[in-house]
Amino acid sequence: MSESTVSGRSDSPAVALGPTALVLGLFAALGAWVPVLVLVTFPWTIIAGPLAVALGAMGVHHARRGAGRLWIAVVGTVLGVIGFGGVIALFWPFGG
């Protein structure tokens, strides 16, 4: 066995945080701001927005340490904030 079995920086599960946040953020932003998709995807949009923000923030943290891509995590986080902001904007008029 000439190869090392120790995982490298690119083998870390933290590498997947940015792309996961990007996909969830895109889903949340589309589901909250595209009128045709609001009725169909709204329950999943409520979950996907905050989850994209949380995973994106963790992705930014790990990307600054060298595991993963920073721009993907930032874009996923921003899209998650936009999607979650759309949900909040939709519910704001119904508040007491």
Backbone as CSV, one residue per row, in Angstrom:
resi,resn,N_x,N_y,N_z,CA_x,CA_y,CA_z,C_x,C_y,C_z
1,MET,0.821,-1.164,0.000,0.000,0.000,0.000,0.874,1.239,0.000
2,SER,1.022,1.854,-1.134,1.887,3.019,-1.217,1.138,4.330,-0.961
3,GLU,-0.210,4.332,-1.066,-0.973,5.557,-0.860,-1.378,5.720,0.600
4,SER,-1.478,6.951,1.005,-1.916,7.253,2.359,-3.436,7.131,2.451
5,THR,-3.932,6.675,3.575,-5.375,6.557,3.768,-5.955,7.766,4.501
6,VAL,-5.130,8.732,4.795,-5.593,9.939,5.467,-6.295,10.829,4.446
7,SER,-7.459,11.360,4.828,-8.205,12.204,3.902,-7.545,13.573,3.777
8,GLY,-7.698,14.165,2.608,-7.140,15.490,2.353,-8.171,16.571,2.603
9,ARG,-7.798,17.829,2.351,-8.705,18.961,2.557,-9.902,18.904,1.621
10,SER,-9.712,18.384,0.423,-10.810,18.334,-0.534,-11.732,17.143,-0.300
11,ASP,-11.399,16.259,0.625,-12.232,15.109,0.931,-13.160,15.355,2.106
12,SER,-13.102,16.512,2.682,-13.873,16.830,3.883,-15.360,16.984,3.551
13,PRO,-16.237,16.589,4.462,-17.665,16.836,4.253,-18.001,18.327,4.203
14,ALA,-17.126,19.171,4.724,-17.359,20.616,4.699,-17.366,21.161,3.282
15,VAL,-16.783,20.452,2.341,-16.760,20.888,0.946,-18.182,20.909,0.382
16,ALA,-19.062,20.067,0.891,-20.434,19.974,0.381,-21.364,21.025,0.973
17,LEU,-20.937,21.778,1.968,-21.823,22.754,2.597,-22.200,23.883,1.640
18,GLY,-21.254,24.404,0.894,-21.527,25.498,-0.038,-22.491,25.108,-1.152
19,PRO,-22.217,24.017,-1.880,-23.160,23.624,-2.929,-24.547,23.261,-2.399
20,THR,-24.610,22.664,-1.224,-25.909,22.344,-0.636,-26.665,23.620,-0.298
21,ALA,-25.970,24.594,0.267,-26.598,25.882,0.567,-27.040,26.583,-0.711
22,LEU,-26.262,26.451,-1.773,-26.622,27.072,-3.049,-27.914,26.483,-3.602
23,VAL,-28.031,25.174,-3.589,-29.234,24.521,-4.117,-30.450,24.860,-3.251
24,LEU,-30.297,24.775,-1.940,-31.416,25.103,-1.054,-31.794,26.578,-1.154
25,GLY,-30.797,27.460,-1.258,-31.070,28.887,-1.394,-31.767,29.218,-2.697
26,LEU,-31.354,28.580,-3.773,-32.005,28.783,-5.065,-33.450,28.322,-5.007
27,PHE,-33.670,27.163,-4.400,-35.030,26.643,-4.247,-35.875,27.584,-3.391
28,ALA,-35.308,28.098,-2.304,-36.049,28.998,-1.420,-36.363,30.319,-2.102
29,ALA,-35.399,30.864,-2.834,-35.625,32.148,-3.502,-36.661,32.014,-4.619
30,LEU,-36.565,30.954,-5.392,-37.556,30.744,-6.449,-38.932,30.468,-5.863
31,GLY,-38.981,29.670,-4.818,-40.261,29.322,-4.214,-40.935,30.485,-3.521
32,ALA,-40.172,31.448,-3.056,-40.762,32.580,-2.344,-41.100,33.751,-3.262
33,TRP,-40.365,33.917,-4.367,-40.537,35.118,-5.175,-41.158,34.900,-6.543
34,VAL,-41.313,33.662,-6.991,-41.964,33.406,-8.277,-43.417,33.039,-7.984
35,PRO,-44.365,33.888,-8.382,-45.761,33.680,-7.996,-46.344,32.326,-8.403
36,VAL,-45.934,31.795,-9.515,-46.468,30.500,-9.958,-46.032,29.370,-9.025
37,LEU,-44.844,29.483,-8.451,-44.304,28.413,-7.617,-44.642,28.545,-6.131
38,VAL,-45.204,29.680,-5.727,-45.444,29.900,-4.298,-46.398,28.858,-3.727
39,LEU,-47.490,28.602,-4.384,-48.479,27.666,-3.850,-47.981,26.226,-3.842
40,VAL,-47.136,25.889,-4.785,-46.660,24.504,-4.888,-45.513,24.220,-3.932
41,THR,-44.576,25.148,-3.815,-43.340,24.883,-3.074,-43.263,25.582,-1.726
42,PHE,-44.331,26.229,-1.283,-44.246,27.039,-0.080,-43.833,26.275,1.182
43,PRO,-44.373,25.088,1.453,-43.926,24.385,2.670,-42.436,24.070,2.671
44,TRP,-41.894,23.719,1.528,-40.469,23.405,1.444,-39.625,24.673,1.443
45,THR,-40.191,25.758,0.961,-39.478,27.030,0.959,-39.245,27.522,2.382
46,ILE,-40.219,27.303,3.254,-40.090,27.720,4.650,-38.906,27.012,5.312
47,ILE,-38.693,25.764,4.950,-37.605,24.990,5.536,-36.278,25.275,4.823
48,ALA,-36.308,25.409,3.496,-35.081,25.539,2.707,-34.354,26.857,2.946
49,GLY,-35.065,27.950,3.185,-34.426,29.252,3.386,-33.522,29.288,4.611
50,PRO,-34.050,29.020,5.799,-33.187,29.033,6.985,-32.095,27.961,6.949
51,LEU,-32.412,26.821,6.363,-31.398,25.768,6.256,-30.264,26.198,5.335
52,ALA,-30.588,26.899,4.249,-29.552,27.419,3.354,-28.691,28.452,4.061
53,VAL,-29.301,29.277,4.903,-28.529,30.277,5.646,-27.576,29.586,6.619
54,ALA,-28.080,28.594,7.338,-27.239,27.897,8.320,-26.105,27.130,7.644
55,LEU,-26.427,26.373,6.602,-25.385,25.609,5.916,-24.409,26.527,5.188
56,GLY,-24.917,27.633,4.637,-24.045,28.589,3.968,-23.083,29.264,4.927
57,ALA,-23.579,29.604,6.113,-22.696,30.209,7.112,-21.603,29.236,7.546
58,MET,-21.975,27.971,7.721,-20.954,26.961,8.045,-19.999,26.767,6.878
59,GLY,-20.535,26.835,5.646,-19.684,26.704,4.466,-18.689,27.846,4.342
60,VAL,-19.129,29.068,4.671,-18.220,30.226,4.655,-17.128,30.032,5.701
61,HIS,-17.512,29.572,6.873,-16.532,29.350,7.944,-15.475,28.334,7.503
62,HIS,-15.903,27.222,6.950,-14.952,26.193,6.532,-14.163,26.603,5.290
63,ALA,-14.780,27.394,4.399,-14.055,27.848,3.204,-12.935,28.807,3.583
64,ARG,-13.140,29.599,4.623,-12.070,30.490,5.076,-10.917,29.708,5.681
65,ARG,-11.189,28.500,6.111,-10.137,27.642,6.652,-9.513,26.738,5.590
66,GLY,-10.022,26.812,4.365,-9.402,26.095,3.267,-10.162,24.894,2.750
67,ALA,-11.352,24.618,3.267,-12.131,23.470,2.793,-13.380,23.990,2.096
68,GLY,-13.426,23.877,0.797,-14.588,24.330,0.041,-14.340,25.658,-0.655
69,ARG,-15.340,26.067,-1.425,-15.249,27.321,-2.174,-16.064,28.407,-1.478
70,LEU,-15.459,29.555,-1.300,-16.093,30.643,-0.572,-17.258,31.250,-1.337
71,TRP,-17.110,31.479,-2.623,-18.148,32.176,-3.374,-19.426,31.366,-3.462
72,ILE,-19.327,30.048,-3.536,-20.526,29.216,-3.591,-21.278,29.300,-2.264
73,ALA,-20.553,29.263,-1.161,-21.191,29.350,0.149,-21.831,30.718,0.366
74,VAL,-21.186,31.771,-0.099,-21.737,33.122,0.051,-23.000,33.277,-0.793
75,VAL,-22.967,32.815,-2.024,-24.150,32.910,-2.891,-25.299,32.089,-2.306
76,GLY,-25.018,30.892,-1.786,-26.054,30.084,-1.157,-26.652,30.765,0.062
77,THR,-25.807,31.401,0.850,-26.294,32.121,2.028,-27.169,33.303,1.628
78,VAL,-26.740,34.060,0.639,-27.510,35.220,0.183,-28.850,34.778,-0.399
79,LEU,-28.859,33.721,-1.199,-30.121,33.229,-1.742,-31.040,32.711,-0.636
80,GLY,-30.461,32.092,0.382,-31.257,31.647,1.521,-31.886,32.813,2.259
81,VAL,-31.126,33.905,2.428,-31.663,35.108,3.082,-32.766,35.721,2.234
82,ILE,-32.582,35.745,0.922,-33.611,36.283,0.028,-34.879,35.437,0.096
83,GLY,-34.716,34.117,0.081,-35.875,33.228,0.167,-36.581,33.337,1.502
84,PHE,-35.821,33.361,2.583,-36.428,33.480,3.908,-37.053,34.861,4.093
85,GLY,-36.421,35.872,3.509,-37.007,37.217,3.541,-38.332,37.270,2.798
86,GLY,-38.455,36.514,1.719,-39.723,36.442,0.993,-40.817,35.802,1.822
87,VAL,-40.462,34.774,2.566,-41.441,34.124,3.446,-41.873,35.085,4.550
88,ILE,-40.912,35.776,5.138,-41.231,36.755,6.193,-42.086,37.880,5.630
89,ALA,-41.752,38.358,4.431,-42.535,39.438,3.804,-43.959,38.975,3.503
90,LEU,-44.122,37.707,3.191,-45.449,37.180,2.916,-46.294,37.075,4.187
91,PHE,-45.657,36.689,5.298,-46.373,36.530,6.561,-46.489,37.824,7.366
92,TRP,-45.710,38.845,7.061,-45.672,40.067,7.865,-47.045,40.747,7.987
93,PRO,-47.822,40.861,6.917,-49.124,41.525,7.061,-50.111,40.780,7.973
94,PHE,-49.905,39.488,8.179,-50.822,38.712,9.001,-50.465,38.735,10.483
95,GLY,-49.358,39.398,10.804,-48.923,39.459,12.217,-49.901,40.282,13.054
96,GLY,-49.928,39.980,14.339,-50.882,40.623,15.246,-50.371,41.893,15.753
